[in-house]
């Protein structure tokens, strides 16, 4: 994939990195400059991961990401969007009928610095979707999740053409007091997050890999870690790159008003 400057129509967006906050114009923003002046191009995974560790609310990378876009402002990297496969791909693929195993992606991470102007998130989403459509025509739709246990309900997704397809009480994200960190339960069964396992072993003396390979159940591992399920909701959105696939959705579309009814927090992700 090459690069493309942003020429998409203006959409709203006041929060970034999952933290709702009042928009404050960057001090270096000159008159006439806007998100239209951003440049978006693919970047190396190591560069994207370093940025995500510093800017994303979780401080964690998604090991399953394979497509990394950088958002550049005045020549500096100020945003990252990472796409890849879903960790639980077998469950997700069935959300849209007739979808092949490699015909959808997940937006795994989206993080932006405060240097970017207003509407940067929605414009970056629009441009990266356009680039995926152009260079990866096999991809029919993109799924993403908003974490309303730690940050927000996905304001930017609702402003960027995504369809709301799921709202469920959280059961997958747990907080480990001894680590002062939150993790998805899948972290302890996929055996891919070796940096996490090393930290846990160093701090708590628990060898996650040994526990999992020793046939310990996820429940047993969670209990051993003293983990607590976070209160809140997980919210699922789908963006249809190929609009014909919207008719093949196997779950109901949920009106955005349901977010307000549940009094869920604003925020990007």
C-alpha positions as CSV (number, residue, x, y, z in Angstrom):
1,X,0.0,0.0,0.0
2,X,1.1,3.5,-0.7
3,X,0.0,6.7,0.9
4,X,-2.9,9.0,0.5
5,X,-3.7,12.5,1.7
6,X,-7.0,12.9,3.3
7,X,-9.8,14.4,1.2
8,X,-12.8,12.8,2.9
9,X,-15.8,14.9,4.0
10,X,-15.7,16.4,7.5
11,X,-17.2,14.4,10.4
12,X,-17.3,15.1,14.1
13,X,-15.0,13.6,16.7
14,X,-13.8,15.1,20.0
15,X,-12.2,12.2,21.8
16,X,-9.2,10.1,21.2
17,X,-7.5,7.0,22.6
18,X,-10.7,6.0,24.4
19,X,-10.6,9.0,26.8
20,X,-13.5,11.5,26.4
21,X,-12.3,15.0,26.9
22,X,-13.0,18.5,25.7
23,X,-11.3,19.3,22.4
24,X,-8.4,21.7,22.7
25,X,-6.8,23.0,19.5
26,X,-3.1,22.1,19.3
27,X,-0.9,25.1,20.1
28,X,1.0,24.6,16.7
29,X,-2.1,24.7,14.6
30,X,-2.0,27.5,12.0
31,X,-5.0,29.3,10.5
32,X,-6.4,27.3,7.7
33,X,-4.8,24.0,8.8
34,X,-7.1,21.1,9.4
35,X,-7.3,17.3,9.3
36,X,-7.4,17.5,5.5
37,X,-3.6,18.2,5.7
38,X,-2.8,14.8,7.4
39,X,-0.9,12.2,5.4
40,X,-1.6,8.5,6.0
41,X,0.6,5.7,4.9
42,X,1.6,2.2,5.9
43,X,4.4,1.9,8.5
44,X,6.5,-0.9,10.0
45,X,5.0,-2.9,12.8
46,X,7.8,-1.9,15.3
47,X,7.2,1.8,14.8
48,X,3.4,1.3,15.1
49,X,3.8,-0.8,18.2
50,X,6.1,1.7,19.9
51,X,3.6,4.5,19.3
52,X,0.6,2.4,20.6
53,X,2.4,1.5,23.8
54,X,2.9,5.2,24.5
55,X,-0.5,6.6,23.3
56,X,-3.2,3.9,23.6
57,X,-5.2,3.9,26.9
58,X,-4.3,0.2,27.5
59,X,-0.6,0.6,26.9
60,X,-0.7,-2.7,25.1
61,X,-0.2,-3.8,21.5
62,X,-2.3,-6.3,19.6
63,X,-0.1,-9.2,18.6
64,X,-2.5,-10.2,15.9
65,X,-2.2,-6.9,14.0
66,X,-0.6,-7.2,10.5
67,X,-1.6,-3.9,8.7
68,X,-0.2,-0.7,10.3
69,X,-1.2,2.8,9.2
70,X,0.6,5.9,10.4
71,X,-1.0,9.3,10.6
72,X,1.5,12.0,9.9
73,X,1.1,15.7,10.8
74,X,3.7,18.1,9.7
75,X,6.0,15.2,9.0
76,X,5.7,13.7,12.4
77,X,3.9,10.4,13.4
78,X,0.9,11.5,15.5
79,X,-1.5,8.6,15.1
80,X,-1.7,4.8,14.4
81,X,-4.4,2.5,13.2
82,X,-3.7,-1.3,13.3
83,X,-5.7,-3.9,11.5
84,X,-5.4,-7.7,11.7
85,X,-7.3,-10.9,12.4
86,X,-9.6,-11.3,15.4
87,X,-8.3,-13.4,18.3
88,X,-11.5,-15.4,18.3
89,X,-11.9,-15.5,14.5
90,X,-14.3,-18.6,14.5
91,X,-16.9,-16.6,16.4
92,X,-16.6,-13.4,14.5
93,X,-16.6,-14.8,10.9
94,X,-20.2,-16.0,11.4
95,X,-21.5,-12.5,12.0
96,X,-21.9,-11.9,8.3
97,X,-23.2,-14.8,6.1
98,X,-21.0,-16.0,3.2
99,X,-17.9,-14.4,4.6
100,X,-14.7,-16.3,3.8
101,X,-12.0,-16.9,6.4
102,X,-9.8,-14.1,5.0
103,X,-12.5,-11.7,3.9
104,X,-12.7,-9.5,7.0
105,X,-10.4,-7.7,9.4
106,X,-10.5,-6.3,12.9
107,X,-9.4,-2.8,13.8
108,X,-7.3,-3.9,16.7
109,X,-5.8,-0.6,17.8
110,X,-6.4,3.1,17.2
111,X,-4.3,5.7,19.0
112,X,-3.7,9.4,18.4
113,X,-1.6,12.1,20.0
114,X,-3.1,15.5,21.1
115,X,-1.1,17.2,18.3
116,X,-3.6,16.3,15.7
117,X,-6.5,18.7,14.8
118,X,-10.2,18.1,15.3
119,X,-11.8,15.3,13.3
120,X,-8.6,13.5,12.8
121,X,-9.9,10.1,14.0
122,X,-12.9,10.0,11.6
123,X,-10.8,11.2,8.7
124,X,-8.1,8.6,9.4
125,X,-10.8,5.9,9.5
126,X,-12.3,7.0,6.2
127,X,-8.9,7.0,4.5
128,X,-7.7,3.7,5.8
129,X,-11.0,2.0,4.8
130,X,-10.5,3.5,1.3
131,X,-7.0,2.1,1.1
132,X,-8.1,-1.3,2.2
133,X,-10.9,-1.3,-0.4
134,X,-8.4,-0.3,-3.1
135,X,-5.5,-2.6,-2.2
136,X,-7.2,-5.5,-0.5
137,X,-10.4,-6.0,-2.5
138,X,-11.0,-9.4,-0.8
139,X,-11.9,-7.6,2.5
140,X,-15.6,-7.1,2.7
141,X,-16.0,-5.7,6.2
142,X,-14.1,-4.6,9.4
143,X,-15.1,-5.3,12.9
144,X,-14.1,-3.3,16.0
145,X,-14.9,-3.2,19.6
146,X,-15.4,-0.3,22.1
147,X,-14.3,-1.0,25.6
148,X,-16.9,0.6,27.9
149,X,-15.3,-0.8,31.0
150,X,-12.2,1.3,30.8
151,X,-12.8,4.1,28.3
152,X,-15.8,4.8,25.9
153,X,-18.7,3.6,23.8
154,X,-17.2,4.3,20.4
155,X,-18.3,7.8,19.5
156,X,-16.1,7.9,16.5
157,X,-17.4,4.6,15.1
158,X,-20.9,6.0,15.2
159,X,-19.8,9.1,13.4
160,X,-17.9,7.2,10.8
161,X,-20.4,4.8,9.2
162,X,-20.0,1.8,11.5
163,X,-23.1,-0.3,12.3
164,X,-23.7,-1.1,16.0
165,X,-24.2,-4.9,16.2
166,X,-23.5,-5.9,19.8
167,X,-23.8,-4.6,23.4
168,X,-23.0,-7.1,26.2
169,X,-22.0,-6.9,29.8
170,X,-18.3,-7.5,30.1
171,X,-17.1,-10.9,30.9
172,X,-13.8,-11.0,29.0
173,X,-11.7,-8.2,30.5
174,X,-10.3,-8.8,34.0
175,X,-8.2,-6.7,36.4
176,X,-5.3,-8.2,38.2
177,X,-4.6,-6.2,41.4
178,X,-1.1,-7.5,41.9
179,X,-0.2,-6.2,38.4
180,X,-2.4,-3.1,38.5
181,X,-3.4,-4.0,34.9
182,X,-6.4,-5.2,32.9
183,X,-6.1,-8.1,30.5
184,X,-8.5,-10.0,28.2
185,X,-9.0,-13.6,29.3
186,X,-7.8,-14.7,26.0
187,X,-4.4,-13.4,26.9
188,X,-4.0,-16.4,29.2
189,X,-5.0,-19.1,26.7
190,X,-3.6,-18.0,23.3
191,X,0.0,-18.1,24.6
192,X,1.1,-15.3,22.3
193,X,1.7,-12.5,24.8
194,X,5.1,-13.5,26.1
195,X,6.0,-10.0,27.3
196,X,2.9,-10.1,29.6
197,X,3.8,-13.6,30.8
198,X,7.3,-12.5,31.7
199,X,6.0,-9.5,33.7
200,X,3.5,-11.7,35.6
201,X,6.2,-14.3,36.4
202,X,8.5,-11.6,37.6
203,X,5.9,-9.9,39.8
204,X,3.7,-12.7,40.9
205,X,5.9,-15.8,40.4
206,X,3.2,-17.5,38.3
207,X,4.2,-19.2,35.0
208,X,1.2,-18.7,32.7
209,X,2.6,-20.8,29.9
210,X,3.3,-23.7,32.3
211,X,-0.1,-23.4,33.8
212,X,-1.9,-23.4,30.4
213,X,0.2,-26.3,29.0
214,X,-0.4,-28.2,32.2
215,X,-4.1,-28.2,31.2
216,X,-5.2,-25.7,33.8
217,X,-8.5,-24.2,32.9
218,X,-8.9,-20.5,32.2
219,X,-11.0,-20.3,35.3
220,X,-8.3,-21.8,37.4
221,X,-5.7,-19.4,36.0
222,X,-7.9,-16.4,36.6
223,X,-8.5,-17.5,40.2
224,X,-4.8,-18.0,40.7
225,X,-4.1,-14.5,39.5
226,X,-6.7,-13.1,41.8
227,X,-8.3,-11.4,38.8
228,X,-11.6,-9.6,38.9
229,X,-14.0,-9.1,36.0
230,X,-14.4,-5.4,35.3
231,X,-17.9,-3.9,35.4
232,X,-19.2,-2.4,32.2
233,X,-19.9,-3.3,28.6
234,X,-18.2,-4.5,25.5
235,X,-19.6,-2.9,22.3
236,X,-19.2,-4.3,18.8
237,X,-19.3,-2.3,15.6
238,X,-19.0,-3.4,11.9
239,X,-18.0,-1.2,9.0
240,X,-19.1,-2.6,5.6
241,X,-16.5,-1.9,2.9
242,X,-18.7,-3.9,0.6
243,X,-22.2,-2.6,1.3
244,X,-23.9,-5.7,-0.2
245,X,-22.6,-7.7,2.8
246,X,-24.7,-5.5,5.1
247,X,-27.7,-7.5,3.9
248,X,-26.0,-10.7,5.1
249,X,-25.6,-9.6,8.7
250,X,-26.7,-12.5,10.9
251,X,-27.4,-10.4,14.0
252,X,-29.8,-7.4,14.4
253,X,-28.5,-3.9,13.9
254,X,-28.9,-2.0,17.2
255,X,-30.0,1.7,17.1
256,X,-27.5,4.1,18.5
257,X,-30.1,5.3,20.9
258,X,-29.5,2.2,23.0
259,X,-26.1,3.6,23.9
260,X,-27.8,6.6,25.5
261,X,-30.4,4.5,27.2
262,X,-27.7,2.5,29.0
263,X,-25.9,5.8,29.9
264,X,-22.6,4.5,28.5
265,X,-19.5,6.8,28.5
266,X,-18.4,8.6,25.4
267,X,-15.0,7.9,23.9
268,X,-13.3,6.6,20.8
269,X,-12.7,3.0,21.6
